[in-house]
Amino acid sequence: MLTTTTTRVLEPGELDAALAVLDRDPVANAFVAARVQTAGLHPWRLGGEMWGWYADGRLE
C-alpha cells in the first residue's frame, strides 16, 4: 500500500486535531499541550509555528 506523507504548518482551525495528537502521550507532551491549550495555534501567540506530519491526510 502506498502512503502519502507531508509536513506543513498547522493552521488555527486544526486545533482539535493537534490536541488529539498531543493527548496520545500526555506526559511526554505536557509542556507543548499546555502552550497550545493556552495560545492555540496562532504563531504570534504560541511563540512560533507548529508543524504537523500528515500521513494519508491525517495528522499524526
C-alpha positions in Angstrom: 0.0 0.0 0.0 1.3 3.4 -1.0 1.3 6.0 1.8 1.4 9.7 1.1 3.1 11.9 3.7 3.8 15.6 4.1 4.7 18.2 6.7 3.3 21.6 6.9 2.5 24.5 9.3 -0.7 23.8 11.3 -3.5 26.4 10.9 -5.6 27.7 13.8 -8.6 25.6 12.5 -6.6 22.4 13.1 -6.5 23.0 16.9 -8.7 19.9 17.8 -6.6 17.6 15.6 -3.4 18.9 17.2 -4.7 18.5 20.7 -5.8 14.9 19.9 -2.2 14.1 18.8 -0.8 15.7 22.0 -3.3 13.7 24.1 -1.9 10.4 22.8 1.0 10.8 25.2 0.0 13.5 27.8 3.1 13.1 30.0 5.7 13.5 27.1 3.6 16.3 25.6 2.6 18.2 28.8 4.6 21.3 28.1 3.6 21.7 24.4 0.0 20.8 25.2 -0.2 23.4 27.9 1.1 26.1 25.5 -1.3 25.0 22.7 -4.3 25.0 25.1 -3.4 28.5 26.3 -2.3 30.1 23.0 -4.0 28.0 20.3 -2.0 27.5 17.0 -1.6 31.2 16.2 2.1 31.6 15.7 2.2 35.1 17.2 0.5 33.8 20.4 2.3 30.5 20.5 5.7 31.9 20.0 6.4 30.2 16.7 4.9 28.0 14.1 3.8 24.4 14.9 4.4 21.9 12.2 2.5 18.7 11.7 3.2 15.5 9.9 0.4 14.1 7.8 0.1 10.5 6.6 -2.7 9.9 4.1 -4.3 13.2 5.0 -4.4 12.5 8.8 -2.4 14.5 11.3 0.0 12.1 13.1 
